[in-house]
Amino acid sequence: MTAMSDQSMTALVHGAAAGDPVAWDALVSQYSRLVWSVARAHRLSEADAGDVCQATWLRLVENLGSLREPEAVGGWLATTARRESLRVIKAAARQMPTDIEATLDIADEAAQSDPGRFLLAGERASALRAAFASLGDACRTLLTLLMTDPPVAYAEISAALEIPVGSIGPTRARCLDRLRKSPALAGINV
């Protein structure tokens, strides 16, 4: 990436805003690695990073004519890519993927070996899901991020949830305490 003067960057942004495909291609060429690296720095999968890049460029198209500091378009792109990455992380935290086939395989094995133990395990799992669902969004999101495999760095969790890194541990403890005290888990050994 070659450094451009503020004037030439401003001219490039104004040209792209006016519909000049050469100016647009120059912007994409100049900053595509930056946008990609911001997305990947958030440890997103390749597909999610690609979605973040696409959303970031779309946001630029939508805002190209209204940038207050067109010479700082690189910073604008980096900030937008970071926000889009955090949006993807938050959305992923709301989803609770399950591997239904693996669950059924384990259930079949357990039922065949000890049906009573299988029923108790099913009741515990159902109660835990109900207790987890009764938590607030913030606790569910935090606990989900903390259980993600591969683990998400505290700095990323802090950015995604907009809380200080130092409050993640105490907040986790409070959320787990709420989970343990949930009426859904009353009488269940978890």
Secondary structure, DSSP 8 states (H G I E B T S, - for coil): -----HHHHHHHHHHHHTT-HHHHHHHHHHHHHHHHHHHHHTT--HHHHHHHHHHHHHHHHHHGGG-S-GGGHHHHHHHHHHHHHHHHHHHHHH-----HHHHHHHHHHHHHH-HHHHHHHHHHHHHHHHHHHHS-HHHHHHHHHHH-SS---HHHHHHHHT--GGGHHHHHHHHHHHHHT-GGGTT---
